[in-house]
Amino acid sequence: MVDVVQTPAREVVPDNTSTVCRTWTEWLLSDASAQCMQLNYAVAYLFLLPLDHMLRDLAWILLAACAIVRLRVTWRGYRCLACDPLIVVLGLWSLWHGISILWSPHWSWGVDEWTSYRTLLLPFLLWPIRRQADLLVAGLLAGIFLANAVQLIQYLHWFGMTPNFEGRLHGLLHPTQTGVFCLAAISWHTVGLIQFRSIRRSHLLLSCLGLCAAIAGLISTGSRGPWIGGICSLSLGLLLITWCRPCSRKSVLTVTAIILLSLAATWPWCGPLVSLRLENVRKDLQRMAARDFTTDNGRRLAFWETACKVFVRQPLLGTGAGGFSQEIDLDKVGYDRREHSHAHSTYLHELASKGAPGAFLLLASLGLCMKYCLTNSSRWFYGMGTPMVLGGWAVSGTFDTFQLSATTFGLFSFIATLALSMQLPGERQQSLMT
């Protein structure tokens, strides 16, 4: 007999590396992880919107790619969105811009203007995560606060950053664009402070700090359009809140006092800039009376006059997208055509370049968006501030052409997304503020 020696079986050691990789892959492919990434990209895009153009566009591309990947799961939810009247009007507005390029004398500039309309896709990109509206607004407010910090650095002349030639603190954008974002922050922070009983103390302190920083930032931009927009939207908004919610009157008075105190506190630093900007208006009016339009305000008035003349001559079709620059009298304004290729007014530019149809679609978009904001303002935390932001954007747009910039037009598209997200019956945002 031969003795058989049995050797012990080799113990199988589990491959933790392969398990971890498989789990990580499954997590990446799951819809929950995709939704998390989409939310992160959306917050990153909104955070960068008032800051940097290149990084903002990169975040937008990542957000769009994530939204496309998730279509296999989320496509059914787009049915009601695609049929909404506001989406239809926005689509027609963009389509009419593209059609008007056909008769434009400078079609390449029309195509360049059309690129900013890509921001109208934002409602589709944010639709699957619309319930996180509070977090999205918080991301934008954080970006605006960082822009205010950049303004402070410019004021202190740190890191080689300085104000512009008039002493205006522009942040990382044009002063008017920074001013519009500061106006948006003031509106949303004001509403947050009015509802101070329903938020944490830490959020209350952040809202106070953000409100004061945004007020100082708005004044220091030296942008008269956002100044006027802020006065109009805040005044009407606070009156509307007082009328619709009598129980909030004490809170409204308290917040109004905070705003006035912030204005008084910033006046020693920002007062000279305000006086300078108002004095420039007075001097420019005197020169315009002598038919000298080579000043800042004189050129703007000349552009408005040109836009009105173009609309009277071509009321239906206009010059075509990108064609307004060919109508400018260079000898009158003393400027290069490419330097100022628009009418310096959102509404007059639509009338001149795309005729009555373009202006009608613009006003219809603003009207529907405002209707949605007002009818659903009480359904989420920042709801009452959204119509104030839209009103400030609309009034400020009287003095500049916001639809030609992916930055300011992106703010409008975000407001439209918030308005649409609350229009569906039964929708209620998940609040992160309580």
Buried (B, 14 or more C-beta within 10 A) or exposed (E): EEEEEEEEEEEEEEEEEEEEEEEEEEEEEEBEEBBBBBBBBBBBBBBBBBBBBEBBBBBBEBBBBBBEBBEEEBEEEBEBBEEBEBBEBBBBBBEBBEBBBEBBBBBEBBBBBBEBBBBBBBBBBBBBBBEBBBBBBBBBBBBBBBBBEBBBBBBEEEEEBBBEEEBBBBBBBBBBBBBBBBBBBBBBBBBBBBBBEEBEEEBBEBBBEBBBBBBBBBBBBBBBBBBBBBEBBBEBBBEBBBEEBEEBEEBBEBBBEBBEEBBEEBEEEBEEBBEEBEEBEEEBEEBBEEEEBBBEBBBBBBBBBBBBEBBEEBEEBBBBBBBBBBBBEEEBBBBEBEEBBBBBBBBBBBBBBBBBBBBBBBBBBBEBBBBBBBEBBEBBBBBBBBBBBBBBBBBBBBBBBBBBBBBBBBBBBBBBBBBBBBBBEEBEBEBBBE
